[in-house]
Amino acid sequence: MKIFLMVILAIASIVLIGSILLQSGNSAGLSGSIGGGAEQIFGKRKARGYDALLGKITTICAVLFILISIVLVILE
């Protein structure tokens, strides 16, 4: 049971790292901070498609990672 949870934890952590790295950033350095004011005034549409899918994957893997970590600590 413990080894199974550790394998699932390792897979969840790899998927979590990958999904975070594949997401697009909120701003692009100095030019993003200058042009970002217009987005705050007029609003920005929610991410759709690929970014939304990566966001959901990130949330699910983060929750899974935390829960499995807590269970593994309790089992020790």
mmCIF file of the N, C-alpha and C atoms, coordinates in Angstrom:
data_MODEL
# 
_entry.id   MODEL 
# 
loop_
_atom_site.group_PDB 
_atom_site.id 
_atom_site.type_symbol 
_atom_site.label_atom_id 
_atom_site.label_alt_id 
_atom_site.label_comp_id 
_atom_site.label_asym_id 
_atom_site.label_entity_id 
_atom_site.label_seq_id 
_atom_site.pdbx_PDB_ins_code 
_atom_site.Cartn_x 
_atom_site.Cartn_y 
_atom_site.Cartn_z 
_atom_site.occupancy 
_atom_site.B_iso_or_equiv 
_atom_site.pdbx_formal_charge 
_atom_site.auth_seq_id 
_atom_site.auth_comp_id 
_atom_site.auth_asym_id 
_atom_site.auth_atom_id 
_atom_site.pdbx_PDB_model_num 
ATOM 1   N N  . MET A 1 1  ? 0.822   -1.194 0.000   1.00 0.00 ? 1  MET A N  1 
ATOM 2   C CA . MET A 1 1  ? 0.000   0.000  0.000   1.00 0.00 ? 1  MET A CA 1 
ATOM 3   C C  . MET A 1 1  ? 0.865   1.256  0.000   1.00 0.00 ? 1  MET A C  1 
ATOM 4   N N  . LYS A 1 2  ? 1.884   1.229  0.836   1.00 0.00 ? 2  LYS A N  1 
ATOM 5   C CA . LYS A 1 2  ? 2.763   2.390  0.958   1.00 0.00 ? 2  LYS A CA 1 
ATOM 6   C C  . LYS A 1 2  ? 3.537   2.633  -0.342  1.00 0.00 ? 2  LYS A C  1 
ATOM 7   N N  . ILE A 1 3  ? 4.023   1.556  -0.961  1.00 0.00 ? 3  ILE A N  1 
ATOM 8   C CA . ILE A 1 3  ? 4.781   1.705  -2.205  1.00 0.00 ? 3  ILE A CA 1 
ATOM 9   C C  . ILE A 1 3  ? 3.862   2.174  -3.333  1.00 0.00 ? 3  ILE A C  1 
ATOM 10  N N  . PHE A 1 4  ? 2.645   1.663  -3.359  1.00 0.00 ? 4  PHE A N  1 
ATOM 11  C CA . PHE A 1 4  ? 1.677   2.104  -4.364  1.00 0.00 ? 4  PHE A CA 1 
ATOM 12  C C  . PHE A 1 4  ? 1.415   3.604  -4.243  1.00 0.00 ? 4  PHE A C  1 
ATOM 13  N N  . LEU A 1 5  ? 1.227   4.093  -3.021  1.00 0.00 ? 5  LEU A N  1 
ATOM 14  C CA . LEU A 1 5  ? 0.995   5.524  -2.809  1.00 0.00 ? 5  LEU A CA 1 
ATOM 15  C C  . LEU A 1 5  ? 2.220   6.350  -3.187  1.00 0.00 ? 5  LEU A C  1 
ATOM 16  N N  . MET A 1 6  ? 3.403   5.817  -2.933  1.00 0.00 ? 6  MET A N  1 
ATOM 17  C CA . MET A 1 6  ? 4.623   6.544  -3.301  1.00 0.00 ? 6  MET A CA 1 
ATOM 18  C C  . MET A 1 6  ? 4.773   6.643  -4.823  1.00 0.00 ? 6  MET A C  1 
ATOM 19  N N  . VAL A 1 7  ? 4.390   5.597  -5.536  1.00 0.00 ? 7  VAL A N  1 
ATOM 20  C CA . VAL A 1 7  ? 4.448   5.630  -7.000  1.00 0.00 ? 7  VAL A CA 1 
ATOM 21  C C  . VAL A 1 7  ? 3.436   6.645  -7.533  1.00 0.00 ? 7  VAL A C  1 
ATOM 22  N N  . ILE A 1 8  ? 2.221   6.638  -6.988  1.00 0.00 ? 8  ILE A N  1 
ATOM 23  C CA . ILE A 1 8  ? 1.203   7.611  -7.403  1.00 0.00 ? 8  ILE A CA 1 
ATOM 24  C C  . ILE A 1 8  ? 1.660   9.034  -7.071  1.00 0.00 ? 8  ILE A C  1 
ATOM 25  N N  . LEU A 1 9  ? 2.319   9.215  -5.931  1.00 0.00 ? 9  LEU A N  1 
ATOM 26  C CA . LEU A 1 9  ? 2.839   10.529 -5.545  1.00 0.00 ? 9  LEU A CA 1 
ATOM 27  C C  . LEU A 1 9  ? 3.902   11.003 -6.529  1.00 0.00 ? 9  LEU A C  1 
ATOM 28  N N  . ALA A 1 10 ? 4.776   10.099 -6.948  1.00 0.00 ? 10 ALA A N  1 
ATOM 29  C CA . ALA A 1 10 ? 5.813   10.460 -7.911  1.00 0.00 ? 10 ALA A CA 1 
ATOM 30  C C  . ALA A 1 10 ? 5.201   10.841 -9.258  1.00 0.00 ? 10 ALA A C  1 
ATOM 31  N N  . ILE A 1 11 ? 4.203   10.090 -9.705  1.00 0.00 ? 11 ILE A N  1 
ATOM 32  C CA . ILE A 1 11 ? 3.545   10.407 -10.974 1.00 0.00 ? 11 ILE A CA 1 
ATOM 33  C C  . ILE A 1 11 ? 2.815   11.745 -10.884 1.00 0.00 ? 11 ILE A C  1 
ATOM 34  N N  . ALA A 1 12 ? 2.121   11.969 -9.773  1.00 0.00 ? 12 ALA A N  1 
ATOM 35  C CA . ALA A 1 12 ? 1.402   13.237 -9.591  1.00 0.00 ? 12 ALA A CA 1 
ATOM 36  C C  . ALA A 1 12 ? 2.358   14.420 -9.564  1.00 0.00 ? 12 ALA A C  1 
ATOM 37  N N  . SER A 1 13 ? 3.523   14.233 -8.944  1.00 0.00 ? 13 SER A N  1 
ATOM 38  C CA . SER A 1 13 ? 4.483   15.340 -8.878  1.00 0.00 ? 13 SER A CA 1 
ATOM 39  C C  . SER A 1 13 ? 5.080   15.643 -10.252 1.00 0.00 ? 13 SER A C  1 
ATOM 40  N N  . ILE A 1 14 ? 5.345   14.619 -11.048 1.00 0.00 ? 14 ILE A N  1 
ATOM 41  C CA . ILE A 1 14 ? 5.891   14.843 -12.391 1.00 0.00 ? 14 ILE A CA 1 
ATOM 42  C C  . ILE A 1 14 ? 4.858   15.533 -13.278 1.00 0.00 ? 14 ILE A C  1 
ATOM 43  N N  . VAL A 1 15 ? 3.612   15.088 -13.209 1.00 0.00 ? 15 VAL A N  1 
ATOM 44  C CA . VAL A 1 15 ? 2.551   15.716 -13.999 1.00 0.00 ? 15 VAL A CA 1 
ATOM 45  C C  . VAL A 1 15 ? 2.322   17.150 -13.526 1.00 0.00 ? 15 VAL A C  1 
ATOM 46  N N  . LEU A 1 16 ? 2.399   17.387 -12.223 1.00 0.00 ? 16 LEU A N  1 
ATOM 47  C CA . LEU A 1 16 ? 2.230   18.729 -11.677 1.00 0.00 ? 16 LEU A CA 1 
ATOM 48  C C  . LEU A 1 16 ? 3.324   19.670 -12.171 1.00 0.00 ? 16 LEU A C  1 
ATOM 49  N N  . ILE A 1 17 ? 4.547   19.211 -12.131 1.00 0.00 ? 17 ILE A N  1 
ATOM 50  C CA . ILE A 1 17 ? 5.657   20.034 -12.624 1.00 0.00 ? 17 ILE A CA 1 
ATOM 51  C C  . ILE A 1 17 ? 5.489   20.332 -14.108 1.00 0.00 ? 17 ILE A C  1 
ATOM 52  N N  . GLY A 1 18 ? 5.150   19.321 -14.881 1.00 0.00 ? 18 GLY A N  1 
ATOM 53  C CA . GLY A 1 18 ? 4.971   19.516 -16.321 1.00 0.00 ? 18 GLY A CA 1 
ATOM 54  C C  . GLY A 1 18 ? 3.836   20.461 -16.650 1.00 0.00 ? 18 GLY A C  1 
ATOM 55  N N  . SER A 1 19 ? 2.714   20.335 -15.946 1.00 0.00 ? 19 SER A N  1 
ATOM 56  C CA . SER A 1 19 ? 1.575   21.204 -16.243 1.00 0.00 ? 19 SER A CA 1 
ATOM 57  C C  . SER A 1 19 ? 1.854   22.652 -15.854 1.00 0.00 ? 19 SER A C  1 
ATOM 58  N N  . ILE A 1 20 ? 2.606   22.854 -14.806 1.00 0.00 ? 20 ILE A N  1 
ATOM 59  C CA . ILE A 1 20 ? 2.966   24.223 -14.421 1.00 0.00 ? 20 ILE A CA 1 
ATOM 60  C C  . ILE A 1 20 ? 3.922   24.837 -15.444 1.00 0.00 ? 20 ILE A C  1 
ATOM 61  N N  . LEU A 1 21 ? 4.877   24.054 -15.904 1.00 0.00 ? 21 LEU A N  1 
ATOM 62  C CA . LEU A 1 21 ? 5.848   24.583 -16.869 1.00 0.00 ? 21 LEU A CA 1 
ATOM 63  C C  . LEU A 1 21 ? 5.232   24.840 -18.239 1.00 0.00 ? 21 LEU A C  1 
ATOM 64  N N  . LEU A 1 22 ? 4.182   24.120 -18.592 1.00 0.00 ? 22 LEU A N  1 
ATOM 65  C CA . LEU A 1 22 ? 3.562   24.306 -19.905 1.00 0.00 ? 22 LEU A CA 1 
ATOM 66  C C  . LEU A 1 22 ? 2.565   25.453 -19.944 1.00 0.00 ? 22 LEU A C  1 
ATOM 67  N N  . GLN A 1 23 ? 2.163   25.983 -18.799 1.00 0.00 ? 23 GLN A N  1 
ATOM 68  C CA . GLN A 1 23 ? 1.199   27.080 -18.779 1.00 0.00 ? 23 GLN A CA 1 
ATOM 69  C C  . GLN A 1 23 ? 1.856   28.368 -19.249 1.00 0.00 ? 23 GLN A C  1 
ATOM 70  N N  . SER A 1 24 ? 1.046   29.204 -19.907 1.00 0.00 ? 24 SER A N  1 
ATOM 71  C CA . SER A 1 24 ? 1.563   30.491 -20.350 1.00 0.00 ? 24 SER A CA 1 
ATOM 72  C C  . SER A 1 24 ? 1.599   31.457 -19.177 1.00 0.00 ? 24 SER A C  1 
ATOM 73  N N  . GLY A 1 25 ? 2.557   32.350 -19.190 1.00 0.00 ? 25 GLY A N  1 
ATOM 74  C CA . GLY A 1 25 ? 2.711   33.304 -18.095 1.00 0.00 ? 25 GLY A CA 1 
ATOM 75  C C  . GLY A 1 25 ? 1.679   34.416 -18.163 1.00 0.00 ? 25 GLY A C  1 
ATOM 76  N N  . ASN A 1 26 ? 1.519   35.146 -17.057 1.00 0.00 ? 26 ASN A N  1 
ATOM 77  C CA . ASN A 1 26 ? 0.567   36.251 -17.014 1.00 0.00 ? 26 ASN A CA 1 
ATOM 78  C C  . ASN A 1 26 ? 1.111   37.507 -17.682 1.00 0.00 ? 26 ASN A C  1 
ATOM 79  N N  . SER A 1 27 ? 2.395   37.702 -17.625 1.00 0.00 ? 27 SER A N  1 
ATOM 80  C CA . SER A 1 27 ? 2.969   38.893 -18.243 1.00 0.00 ? 27 SER A CA 1 
ATOM 81  C C  . SER A 1 27 ? 4.298   38.529 -18.870 1.00 0.00 ? 27 SER A C  1 
ATOM 82  N N  . ALA A 1 28 ? 4.745   39.377 -19.770 1.00 0.00 ? 28 ALA A N  1 
ATOM 83  C CA . ALA A 1 28 ? 5.989   39.123 -20.476 1.00 0.00 ? 28 ALA A CA 1 
ATOM 84  C C  . ALA A 1 28 ? 7.016   40.182 -20.083 1.00 0.00 ? 28 ALA A C  1 
ATOM 85  N N  . GLY A 1 29 ? 7.431   40.194 -18.847 1.00 0.00 ? 29 GLY A N  1 
ATOM 86  C CA . GLY A 1 29 ? 8.452   41.126 -18.392 1.00 0.00 ? 29 GLY A CA 1 
ATOM 87  C C  . GLY A 1 29 ? 7.952   42.552 -18.302 1.00 0.00 ? 29 GLY A C  1 
ATOM 88  N N  . LEU A 1 30 ? 8.815   43.503 -18.679 1.00 0.00 ? 30 LEU A N  1 
ATOM 89  C CA . LEU A 1 30 ? 8.486   44.918 -18.585 1.00 0.00 ? 30 LEU A CA 1 
ATOM 90  C C  . LEU A 1 30 ? 7.369   45.303 -19.536 1.00 0.00 ? 30 LEU A C  1 
ATOM 91  N N  . SER A 1 31 ? 7.371   44.742 -20.739 1.00 0.00 ? 31 SER A N  1 
ATOM 92  C CA . SER A 1 31 ? 6.313   45.076 -21.695 1.00 0.00 ? 31 SER A CA 1 
ATOM 93  C C  . SER A 1 31 ? 4.960   44.575 -21.211 1.00 0.00 ? 31 SER A C  1 
ATOM 94  N N  . GLY A 1 32 ? 4.941   43.477 -20.494 1.00 0.00 ? 32 GLY A N  1 
ATOM 95  C CA . GLY A 1 32 ? 3.690   42.958 -19.943 1.00 0.00 ? 32 GLY A CA 1 
ATOM 96  C C  . GLY A 1 32 ? 3.156   43.831 -18.838 1.00 0.00 ? 32 GLY A C  1 
ATOM 97  N N  . SER A 1 33 ? 4.049   44.442 -18.061 1.00 0.00 ? 33 SER A N  1 
ATOM 98  C CA . SER A 1 33 ? 3.585   45.309 -16.980 1.00 0.00 ? 33 SER A CA 1 
ATOM 99  C C  . SER A 1 33 ? 3.054   46.626 -17.516 1.00 0.00 ? 33 SER A C  1 
ATOM 100 N N  . ILE A 1 34 ? 3.611   47.098 -18.627 1.00 0.00 ? 34 ILE A N  1 
ATOM 101 C CA . ILE A 1 34 ? 3.122   48.338 -19.224 1.00 0.00 ? 34 ILE A CA 1 
ATOM 102 C C  . ILE A 1 34 ? 1.785   48.098 -19.920 1.00 0.00 ? 34 ILE A C  1 
ATOM 103 N N  . GLY A 1 35 ? 1.703   47.041 -20.700 1.00 0.00 ? 35 GLY A N  1 
ATOM 104 C CA . GLY A 1 35 ? 0.467   46.752 -21.422 1.00 0.00 ? 35 GLY A CA 1 
ATOM 105 C C  . GLY A 1 35 ? -0.575  46.088 -20.555 1.00 0.00 ? 35 GLY A C  1 
ATOM 106 N N  . GLY A 1 36 ? -0.214  45.633 -19.385 1.00 0.00 ? 36 GLY A N  1 
ATOM 107 C CA . GLY A 1 36 ? -1.146  44.930 -18.509 1.00 0.00 ? 36 GLY A CA 1 
ATOM 108 C C  . GLY A 1 36 ? -2.212  45.821 -17.924 1.00 0.00 ? 36 GLY A C  1 
ATOM 109 N N  . GLY A 1 37 ? -1.978  47.138 -17.930 1.00 0.00 ? 37 GLY A N  1 
ATOM 110 C CA . GLY A 1 37 ? -2.971  48.055 -17.391 1.00 0.00 ? 37 GLY A CA 1 
ATOM 111 C C  . GLY A 1 37 ? -4.256  48.045 -18.191 1.00 0.00 ? 37 GLY A C  1 
ATOM 112 N N  . ALA A 1 38 ? -4.149  47.900 -19.498 1.00 0.00 ? 38 ALA A N  1 
ATOM 113 C CA . ALA A 1 38 ? -5.342  47.860 -20.343 1.00 0.00 ? 38 ALA A CA 1 
ATOM 114 C C  . ALA A 1 38 ? -6.176  46.626 -20.043 1.00 0.00 ? 38 ALA A C  1 
ATOM 115 N N  . GLU A 1 39 ? -5.525  45.522 -19.716 1.00 0.00 ? 39 GLU A N  1 
ATOM 116 C CA . GLU A 1 39 ? -6.259  44.302 -19.399 1.00 0.00 ? 39 GLU A CA 1 
ATOM 117 C C  . GLU A 1 39 ? -7.038  44.460 -18.100 1.00 0.00 ? 39 GLU A C  1 
ATOM 118 N N  . GLN A 1 40 ? -6.492  45.210 -17.154 1.00 0.00 ? 40 GLN A N  1 
ATOM 119 C CA . GLN A 1 40 ? -7.188  45.403 -15.897 1.00 0.00 ? 40 GLN A CA 1 
ATOM 120 C C  . GLN A 1 40 ? -8.401  46.307 -16.069 1.00 0.00 ? 40 GLN A C  1 
ATOM 121 N N  . ILE A 1 41 ? -8.303  47.296 -16.959 1.00 0.00 ? 41 ILE A N  1 
ATOM 122 C CA . ILE A 1 41 ? -9.412  48.224 -17.167 1.00 0.00 ? 41 ILE A CA 1 
ATOM 123 C C  . ILE A 1 41 ? -10.542 47.544 -17.943 1.00 0.00 ? 41 ILE A C  1 
ATOM 124 N N  . PHE A 1 42 ? -10.190 46.925 -19.054 1.00 0.00 ? 42 PHE A N  1 
ATOM 125 C CA . PHE A 1 42 ? -11.210 46.351 -19.929 1.00 0.00 ? 42 PHE A CA 1 
ATOM 126 C C  . PHE A 1 42 ? -11.546 44.901 -19.584 1.00 0.00 ? 42 PHE A C  1 
ATOM 127 N N  . GLY A 1 43 ? -10.781 44.295 -18.728 1.00 0.00 ? 43 GLY A N  1 
ATOM 128 C CA . GLY A 1 43 ? -11.030 42.903 -18.351 1.00 0.00 ? 43 GLY A CA 1 
ATOM 129 C C  . GLY A 1 43 ? -10.403 41.949 -19.344 1.00 0.00 ? 43 GLY A C  1 
ATOM 130 N N  . LYS A 1 44 ? -10.104 40.780 -18.879 1.00 0.00 ? 44 LYS A N  1 
ATOM 131 C CA . LYS A 1 44 ? -9.501  39.774 -19.743 1.00 0.00 ? 44 LYS A CA 1 
ATOM 132 C C  . LYS A 1 44 ? -10.409 38.562 -19.749 1.00 0.00 ? 44 LYS A C  1 
ATOM 133 N N  . ARG A 1 45 ? -10.636 38.020 -20.900 1.00 0.00 ? 45 ARG A N  1 
ATOM 134 C CA . ARG A 1 45 ? -11.480 36.834 -20.994 1.00 0.00 ? 45 ARG A CA 1 
ATOM 135 C C  . ARG A 1 45 ? -10.781 35.654 -20.351 1.00 0.00 ? 45 ARG A C  1 
ATOM 136 N N  . LYS A 1 46 ? -11.581 34.767 -19.798 1.00 0.00 ? 46 LYS A N  1 
ATOM 137 C CA . LYS A 1 46 ? -11.012 33.586 -19.142 1.00 0.00 ? 46 LYS A CA 1 
ATOM 138 C C  . LYS A 1 46 ? -10.302 32.722 -20.161 1.00 0.00 ? 46 LYS A C  1 
ATOM 139 N N  . ALA A 1 47 ? -9.290  32.039 -19.683 1.00 0.00 ? 47 ALA A N  1 
ATOM 140 C CA . ALA A 1 47 ? -8.538  31.150 -20.560 1.00 0.00 ? 47 ALA A CA 1 
ATOM 141 C C  . ALA A 1 47 ? -9.441  30.030 -21.054 1.00 0.00 ? 47 ALA A C  1 
ATOM 142 N N  . ARG A 1 48 ? -9.284  29.702 -22.301 1.00 0.00 ? 48 ARG A N  1 
ATOM 143 C CA . ARG A 1 48 ? -10.089 28.637 -22.894 1.00 0.00 ? 48 ARG A CA 1 
ATOM 144 C C  . ARG A 1 48 ? -9.166  27.620 -23.530 1.00 0.00 ? 48 ARG A C  1 
ATOM 145 N N  . GLY A 1 49 ? -9.672  26.461 -23.686 1.00 0.00 ? 49 GLY A N  1 
ATOM 146 C CA . GLY A 1 49 ? -8.942  25.430 -24.400 1.00 0.00 ? 49 GLY A CA 1 
ATOM 147 C C  . GLY A 1 49 ? -7.765  24.890 -23.621 1.00 0.00 ? 49 GLY A C  1 
ATOM 148 N N  . TYR A 1 50 ? -6.596  25.052 -24.208 1.00 0.00 ? 50 TYR A N  1 
ATOM 149 C CA . TYR A 1 50 ? -5.369  24.449 -23.691 1.00 0.00 ? 50 TYR A CA 1 
ATOM 150 C C  . TYR A 1 50 ? -5.001  24.969 -22.302 1.00 0.00 ? 50 TYR A C  1 
ATOM 151 N N  . ASP A 1 51 ? -5.064  26.270 -22.117 1.00 0.00 ? 51 ASP A N  1 
ATOM 152 C CA . ASP A 1 51 ? -4.708  26.845 -20.809 1.00 0.00 ? 51 ASP A CA 1 
ATOM 153 C C  . ASP A 1 51 ? -5.703  26.428 -19.727 1.00 0.00 ? 51 ASP A C  1 
ATOM 154 N N  . ALA A 1 52 ? -6.973  26.335 -20.080 1.00 0.00 ? 52 ALA A N  1 
ATOM 155 C CA . ALA A 1 52 ? -7.977  25.906 -19.103 1.00 0.00 ? 52 ALA A CA 1 
ATOM 156 C C  . ALA A 1 52 ? -7.746  24.451 -18.709 1.00 0.00 ? 52 ALA A C  1 
ATOM 157 N N  . LEU A 1 53 ? -7.416  23.618 -19.691 1.00 0.00 ? 53 LEU A N  1 
ATOM 158 C CA . LEU A 1 53 ? -7.136  22.210 -19.407 1.00 0.00 ? 53 LEU A CA 1 
ATOM 159 C C  . LEU A 1 53 ? -5.917  22.071 -18.511 1.00 0.00 ? 53 LEU A C  1 
ATOM 160 N N  . LEU A 1 54 ? -4.871  22.835 -18.787 1.00 0.00 ? 54 LEU A N  1 
ATOM 161 C CA . LEU A 1 54 ? -3.671  22.778 -17.940 1.00 0.00 ? 54 LEU A CA 1 
ATOM 162 C C  . LEU A 1 54 ? -3.968  23.290 -16.530 1.00 0.00 ? 54 LEU A C  1 
ATOM 163 N N  . GLY A 1 55 ? -4.822  24.263 -16.414 1.00 0.00 ? 55 GLY A N  1 
ATOM 164 C CA . GLY A 1 55 ? -5.205  24.762 -15.095 1.00 0.00 ? 55 GLY A CA 1 
ATOM 165 C C  . GLY A 1 55 ? -5.936  23.716 -14.270 1.00 0.00 ? 55 GLY A C  1 
ATOM 166 N N  . LYS A 1 56 ? -6.840  22.990 -14.924 1.00 0.00 ? 56 LYS A N  1 
ATOM 167 C CA . LYS A 1 56 ? -7.571  21.929 -14.226 1.00 0.00 ? 56 LYS A CA 1 
ATOM 168 C C  . LYS A 1 56 ? -6.644  20.787 -13.834 1.00 0.00 ? 56 LYS A C  1 
ATOM 169 N N  . ILE A 1 57 ? -5.740  20.416 -14.731 1.00 0.00 ? 57 ILE A N  1 
ATOM 170 C CA . ILE A 1 57 ? -4.777  19.352 -14.430 1.00 0.00 ? 57 ILE A CA 1 
ATOM 171 C C  . ILE A 1 57 ? -3.888  19.756 -13.264 1.00 0.00 ? 57 ILE A C  1 
ATOM 172 N N  . THR A 1 58 ? -3.454  21.013 -13.240 1.00 0.00 ? 58 THR A N  1 
ATOM 173 C CA . THR A 1 58 ? -2.621  21.504 -12.154 1.00 0.00 ? 58 THR A CA 1 
ATOM 174 C C  . THR A 1 58 ? -3.355  21.435 -10.821 1.00 0.00 ? 58 THR A C  1 
ATOM 175 N N  . THR A 1 59 ? -4.616  21.858 -10.810 1.00 0.00 ? 59 THR A N  1 
ATOM 176 C CA . THR A 1 59 ? -5.396  21.829 -9.576  1.00 0.00 ? 59 THR A CA 1 
ATOM 177 C C  . THR A 1 59 ? -5.599  20.405 -9.071  1.00 0.00 ? 59 THR A C  1 
ATOM 178 N N  . ILE A 1 60 ? -5.962  19.499 -9.959  1.00 0.00 ? 60 ILE A N  1 
ATOM 179 C CA . ILE A 1 60 ? -6.200  18.114 -9.568  1.00 0.00 ? 60 ILE A CA 1 
ATOM 180 C C  . ILE A 1 60 ? -4.922  17.469 -9.043  1.00 0.00 ? 60 ILE A C  1 
ATOM 181 N N  . CYS A 1 61 ? -3.809  17.673 -9.734  1.00 0.00 ? 61 CYS A N  1 
ATOM 182 C CA . CYS A 1 61 ? -2.544  17.066 -9.302  1.00 0.00 ? 61 CYS A CA 1 
ATOM 183 C C  . CYS A 1 61 ? -2.050  17.673 -7.986  1.00 0.00 ? 61 CYS A C  1 
ATOM 184 N N  . ALA A 1 62 ? -2.279  18.961 -7.780  1.00 0.00 ? 62 ALA A N  1 
ATOM 185 C CA . ALA A 1 62 ? -1.851  19.586 -6.526  1.00 0.00 ? 62 ALA A CA 1 
ATOM 186 C C  . ALA A 1 62 ? -2.646  19.032 -5.344  1.00 0.00 ? 62 ALA A C  1 
ATOM 187 N N  . VAL A 1 63 ? -3.949  18.885 -5.517  1.00 0.00 ? 63 VAL A N  1 
ATOM 188 C CA . VAL A 1 63 ? -4.775  18.322 -4.446  1.00 0.00 ? 63 VAL A CA 1 
ATOM 189 C C  . VAL A 1 63 ? -4.389  16.871 -4.188  1.00 0.00 ? 63 VAL A C  1 
ATOM 190 N N  . LEU A 1 64 ? -4.187  16.107 -5.253  1.00 0.00 ? 64 LEU A N  1 
ATOM 191 C CA . LEU A 1 64 ? -3.775  14.715 -5.123  1.00 0.00 ? 64 LEU A CA 1 
ATOM 192 C C  . LEU A 1 64 ? -2.429  14.603 -4.421  1.00 0.00 ? 64 LEU A C  1 
ATOM 193 N N  . PHE A 1 65 ? -1.500  15.475 -4.773  1.00 0.00 ? 65 PHE A N  1 
ATOM 194 C CA . PHE A 1 65 ? -0.175  15.474 -4.163  1.00 0.00 ? 65 PHE A CA 1 
ATOM 195 C C  . PHE A 1 65 ? -0.266  15.736 -2.660  1.00 0.00 ? 65 PHE A C  1 
ATOM 196 N N  . ILE A 1 66 ? -1.049  16.726 -2.273  1.00 0.00 ? 66 ILE A N  1 
ATOM 197 C CA . ILE A 1 66 ? -1.178  17.072 -0.858  1.00 0.00 ? 66 ILE A CA 1 
ATOM 198 C C  . ILE A 1 66 ? -1.854  15.949 -0.072  1.00 0.00 ? 66 ILE A C  1 
ATOM 199 N N  . LEU A 1 67 ? -2.937  15.410 -0.627  1.00 0.00 ? 67 LEU A N  1 
ATOM 200 C CA . LEU A 1 67 ? -3.658  14.351 0.080   1.00 0.00 ? 67 LEU A CA 1 
ATOM 201 C C  . LEU A 1 67 ? -2.807  13.090 0.261   1.00 0.00 ? 67 LEU A C  1 
ATOM 202 N N  . ILE A 1 68 ? -2.120  12.688 -0.804  1.00 0.00 ? 68 ILE A N  1 
ATOM 203 C CA . ILE A 1 68 ? -1.274  11.490 -0.700  1.00 0.00 ? 68 ILE A CA 1 
ATOM 204 C C  . ILE A 1 68 ? -0.108  11.730 0.258   1.00 0.00 ? 68 ILE A C  1 
ATOM 205 N N  . SER A 1 69 ? 0.440   12.936 0.256   1.00 0.00 ? 69 SER A N  1 
ATOM 206 C CA . SER A 1 69 ? 1.528   13.241 1.190   1.00 0.00 ? 69 SER A CA 1 
ATOM 207 C C  . SER A 1 69 ? 1.066   13.137 2.637   1.00 0.00 ? 69 SER A C  1 
ATOM 208 N N  . ILE A 1 70 ? -0.139  13.647 2.912   1.00 0.00 ? 70 ILE A N  1 
ATOM 209 C CA . ILE A 1 70 ? -0.674  13.566 4.269   1.00 0.00 ? 70 ILE A CA 1 
ATOM 210 C C  . ILE A 1 70 ? -0.934  12.113 4.662   1.00 0.00 ? 70 ILE A C  1 
ATOM 211 N N  . VAL A 1 71 ? -1.485  11.324 3.752   1.00 0.00 ? 71 VAL A N  1 
ATOM 212 C CA . VAL A 1 71 ? -1.749  9.921  4.042   1.00 0.00 ? 71 VAL A CA 1 
ATOM 213 C C  . VAL A 1 71 ? -0.446  9.169  4.301   1.00 0.00 ? 71 VAL A C  1 
ATOM 214 N N  . LEU A 1 72 ? 0.579   9.457  3.528   1.00 0.00 ? 72 LEU A N  1 
ATOM 215 C CA . LEU A 1 72 ? 1.870   8.785  3.743   1.00 0.00 ? 72 LEU A CA 1 
ATOM 216 C C  . LEU A 1 72 ? 2.490   9.143  5.088   1.00 0.00 ? 72 LEU A C  1 
ATOM 217 N N  . VAL A 1 73 ? 2.314   10.386 5.519   1.00 0.00 ? 73 VAL A N  1 
ATOM 218 C CA . VAL A 1 73 ? 2.833   10.780 6.834   1.00 0.00 ? 73 VAL A CA 1 
ATOM 219 C C  . VAL A 1 73 ? 2.065   10.078 7.937   1.00 0.00 ? 73 VAL A C  1 
ATOM 220 N N  . ILE A 1 74 ? 0.759   9.954  7.768   1.00 0.00 ? 74 ILE A N  1 
ATOM 221 C CA . ILE A 1 74 ? -0.048  9.272  8.785   1.00 0.00 ? 74 ILE A CA 1 
ATOM 222 C C  . ILE A 1 74 ? 0.317   7.784  8.866   1.00 0.00 ? 74 ILE A C  1 
ATOM 223 N N  . LEU A 1 75 ? 0.621   7.163  7.728   1.00 0.00 ? 75 LEU A N  1 
ATOM 224 C CA . LEU A 1 75 ? 0.950   5.742  7.706   1.00 0.00 ? 75 LEU A CA 1 
ATOM 225 C C  . LEU A 1 75 ? 2.296   5.424  8.360   1.00 0.00 ? 75 LEU A C  1 
ATOM 226 N N  . GLU A 1 76 ? 3.167   6.406  8.467   1.00 0.00 ? 76 GLU A N  1 
ATOM 227 C CA . GLU A 1 76 ? 4.490   6.139  9.026   1.00 0.00 ? 76 GLU A CA 1 
ATOM 228 C C  . GLU A 1 76 ? 4.476   5.954  10.472  1.00 0.00 ? 76 GLU A C  1 
# 
